[in-house]
Amino acid sequence: MVSGEHHCVAQWSEIDFAGHARSKTVESWPVRVAVLAVRNVAGCKIPAADLAGSLPPTKGHFVNRLWSRVGVRATSVGLLVLGVVGGVYLGQGRDVQQRTAGAQLVVQADADDMQLLKERAGEHAAARAWRTQAEGDAAAKAAVEAKAAASRAHTLEQSAIAKAAAAKKAAEVKKQQASAKTNTDSGKSVPYNGPIPSSCSEYSGNRAIGCALMLDAGFKIDQFPCLDNLFKRESGWNQRASNSGSGAYGIPQALPGSKMAAFGADWKTSAATQIKWGLNYIEGRYSSPCGAWAHSQSTGWY
């Protein structure tokens, strides 16, 4: 550039390999190459040396530049492939690490779950043991209470049975006393109408003994037919007659037979002792033998 001239700025641009109107083609090259076109050169003088330096290079220089570009691109592609492979490897390593960490977490979670299950199982076992013991205690307590209640119920039942039996017996005694009083009155008012013996000599055995004892007791001979009929029905005048059902014994069928011991220790075998007890019972209950016989005829017992 000449001193004193204005500085100028040249804008260079590269044109595609295809030839255009503003391109200059060098025929000696094996390929068509682009040349540099100068734009915006107004007011500037370009020295010939500079213009010559901007012309296309020689064939060898162009091939070197081409291989240099190819090498750079190949290196770039290699580096890219290496990066991709390294990334894949690192990704796989990261995946392995993640899977390993996940497996460790799963194992730890399984261990925690197993520990929790063991604790829950222990708690359930303790609860079952406590419930079983509580049920056993409740069953034992219930059994004791049931036994006590059964004992109380049995006692009350026995007491009720005893009271009922006592009330029944009292009612029977009261009924017998009322019936005896009625029959005593009827015995006095209704005399015996059958044949009357003139003396006790008409009878023999236990009947003769009975007749004589009746007279000794203050009854008249007309009462003997009633006494005879009564003792015939009760025992047939047999001093050993025994009722297996009721326990009555002897000629008068005393119940129990041991009552006759008041008139003699030989009450089991002595007809006289048994007849004396019978006459005393008849006088106290029915006033006379005919009164006792009337009651026996109406009720079946005296």
NORNORWO-V697887 format. One record per residue. RES is the residue in three letters. SS is DSSP state (hx for helix, st for strand, lp for the rest). OMEGA is omega in whole degrees, 0 to 359 (* if undefined). Layout:
RES|SS|OMEGA ; RES|SS|OMEGA
This chain:
MET|lp|183 ; VAL|lp|181 ; SER|lp|179 ; GLY|lp|178 ; GLU|lp|180 ; HIS|lp|173 ; HIS|lp|178 ; CYS|lp|181 ; VAL|lp|179 ; ALA|lp|178 ; GLN|st|183 ; TRP|st|177 ; SER|st|183 ; GLU|lp|182 ; ILE|lp|183 ; ASP|lp|182 ; PHE|lp|179 ; ALA|lp|183 ; GLY|lp|177 ; HIS|lp|185 ; ALA|lp|183 ; ARG|lp|180 ; SER|lp|178 ; LYS|lp|186 ; THR|lp|176 ; VAL|lp|189 ; GLU|lp|186 ; SER|lp|180 ; TRP|lp|179 ; PRO|lp|180 ; VAL|lp|178 ; ARG|lp|182 ; VAL|lp|181 ; ALA|lp|176 ; VAL|lp|183 ; LEU|lp|177 ; ALA|st|183 ; VAL|st|178 ; ARG|st|174 ; ASN|lp|182 ; VAL|lp|185 ; ALA|lp|177 ; GLY|lp|183 ; CYS|lp|173 ; LYS|lp|182 ; ILE|lp|179 ; PRO|lp|181 ; ALA|hx|180 ; ALA|hx|180 ; ASP|hx|180 ; LEU|hx|179 ; ALA|hx|181 ; GLY|hx|181 ; SER|lp|180 ; LEU|lp|182 ; PRO|lp|180 ; PRO|lp|179 ; THR|lp|183 ; LYS|hx|182 ; GLY|hx|179 ; HIS|hx|180 ; PHE|hx|180 ; VAL|hx|179 ; ASN|hx|179 ; ARG|hx|180 ; LEU|hx|180 ; TRP|hx|177 ; SER|hx|177 ; ARG|hx|180 ; VAL|hx|179 ; GLY|hx|179 ; VAL|hx|181 ; ARG|hx|179 ; ALA|hx|178 ; THR|hx|179 ; SER|hx|179 ; VAL|hx|179 ; GLY|hx|178 ; LEU|hx|179 ; LEU|hx|179 ; VAL|hx|179 ; LEU|hx|178 ; GLY|hx|180 ; VAL|hx|180 ; VAL|hx|179 ; GLY|hx|178 ; GLY|hx|178 ; VAL|hx|181 ; TYR|hx|179 ; LEU|hx|177 ; GLY|hx|178 ; GLN|hx|178 ; GLY|hx|178 ; ARG|hx|178 ; ASP|hx|179 ; VAL|hx|179 ; GLN|hx|179 ; GLN|hx|179 ; ARG|hx|178 ; THR|hx|179 ; ALA|hx|178 ; GLY|hx|179 ; ALA|hx|178 ; GLN|hx|178 ; LEU|hx|178 ; VAL|hx|179 ; VAL|hx|179 ; GLN|hx|178 ; ALA|hx|178 ; ASP|hx|179 ; ALA|hx|178 ; ASP|hx|178 ; ASP|hx|179 ; MET|hx|179 ; GLN|hx|178 ; LEU|hx|178 ; LEU|hx|178 ; LYS|hx|179 ; GLU|hx|178 ; ARG|hx|179 ; ALA|hx|177 ; GLY|hx|178 ; GLU|hx|179 ; HIS|hx|179 ; ALA|hx|179 ; ALA|hx|179 ; ALA|hx|178 ; ARG|hx|179 ; ALA|hx|178 ; TRP|hx|180 ; ARG|hx|179 ; THR|hx|179 ; GLN|hx|179 ; ALA|hx|179 ; GLU|hx|178 ; GLY|hx|178 ; ASP|hx|180 ; ALA|hx|179 ; ALA|hx|179 ; ALA|hx|178 ; LYS|hx|179 ; ALA|hx|179 ; ALA|hx|178 ; VAL|hx|179 ; GLU|hx|179 ; ALA|hx|179 ; LYS|hx|178 ; ALA|hx|179 ; ALA|hx|178 ; ALA|hx|178 ; SER|hx|178 ; ARG|hx|180 ; ALA|hx|179 ; HIS|hx|178 ; THR|hx|179 ; LEU|hx|179 ; GLU|hx|179 ; GLN|hx|178 ; SER|hx|179 ; ALA|hx|179 ; ILE|hx|180 ; ALA|hx|179 ; LYS|hx|179 ; ALA|hx|179 ; ALA|hx|179 ; ALA|hx|179 ; ALA|hx|179 ; LYS|hx|180 ; LYS|hx|178 ; ALA|hx|179 ; ALA|hx|179 ; GLU|hx|179 ; VAL|hx|179 ; LYS|hx|179 ; LYS|hx|179 ; GLN|hx|179 ; GLN|hx|179 ; ALA|hx|179 ; SER|hx|179 ; ALA|hx|179 ; LYS|hx|179 ; THR|hx|182 ; ASN|hx|176 ; THR|hx|178 ; ASP|hx|180 ; SER|hx|178 ; GLY|hx|178 ; LYS|hx|185 ; SER|hx|182 ; VAL|lp|181 ; PRO|lp|178 ; TYR|lp|185 ; ASN|lp|181 ; GLY|lp|179 ; PRO|lp|183 ; ILE|lp|180 ; PRO|lp|178 ; SER|lp|178 ; SER|lp|181 ; CYS|hx|181 ; SER|hx|178 ; GLU|hx|185 ; TYR|lp|180 ; SER|lp|177 ; GLY|hx|182 ; ASN|hx|179 ; ARG|hx|179 ; ALA|hx|178 ; ILE|hx|181 ; GLY|hx|180 ; CYS|hx|181 ; ALA|hx|180 ; LEU|hx|178 ; MET|hx|178 ; LEU|hx|178 ; ASP|hx|179 ; ALA|lp|176 ; GLY|lp|177 ; PHE|lp|179 ; LYS|lp|184 ; ILE|hx|181 ; ASP|hx|178 ; GLN|hx|185 ; PHE|hx|177 ; PRO|hx|178 ; CYS|hx|179 ; LEU|hx|180 ; ASP|hx|180 ; ASN|hx|182 ; LEU|hx|183 ; PHE|hx|173 ; LYS|hx|180 ; ARG|hx|186 ; GLU|hx|188 ; SER|lp|185 ; GLY|lp|181 ; TRP|lp|180 ; ASN|lp|183 ; GLN|lp|179 ; ARG|lp|180 ; ALA|lp|182 ; SER|st|177 ; ASN|lp|182 ; SER|lp|181 ; GLY|lp|184 ; SER|lp|183 ; GLY|lp|178 ; ALA|lp|187 ; TYR|st|172 ; GLY|lp|182 ; ILE|lp|180 ; PRO|lp|183 ; GLN|lp|177 ; ALA|st|182 ; LEU|lp|352 ; PRO|lp|183 ; GLY|hx|182 ; SER|hx|177 ; LYS|hx|184 ; MET|hx|178 ; ALA|hx|178 ; ALA|hx|180 ; PHE|hx|175 ; GLY|lp|180 ; ALA|lp|181 ; ASP|lp|186 ; TRP|lp|181 ; LYS|lp|187 ; THR|lp|186 ; SER|lp|177 ; ALA|hx|182 ; ALA|hx|180 ; THR|hx|181 ; GLN|hx|181 ; ILE|hx|178 ; LYS|hx|179 ; TRP|hx|181 ; GLY|hx|179 ; LEU|hx|177 ; ASN|hx|179 ; TYR|hx|182 ; ILE|hx|181 ; GLU|hx|180 ; GLY|hx|185 ; ARG|hx|188 ; TYR|hx|178 ; SER|lp|182 ; SER|lp|176 ; PRO|hx|178 ; CYS|hx|175 ; GLY|hx|178 ; ALA|hx|180 ; TRP|hx|178 ; ALA|hx|179 ; HIS|hx|179 ; SER|hx|179 ; GLN|hx|183 ; SER|hx|185 ; THR|hx|182 ; GLY|lp|177 ; TRP|lp|178 ; TYR|lp|*
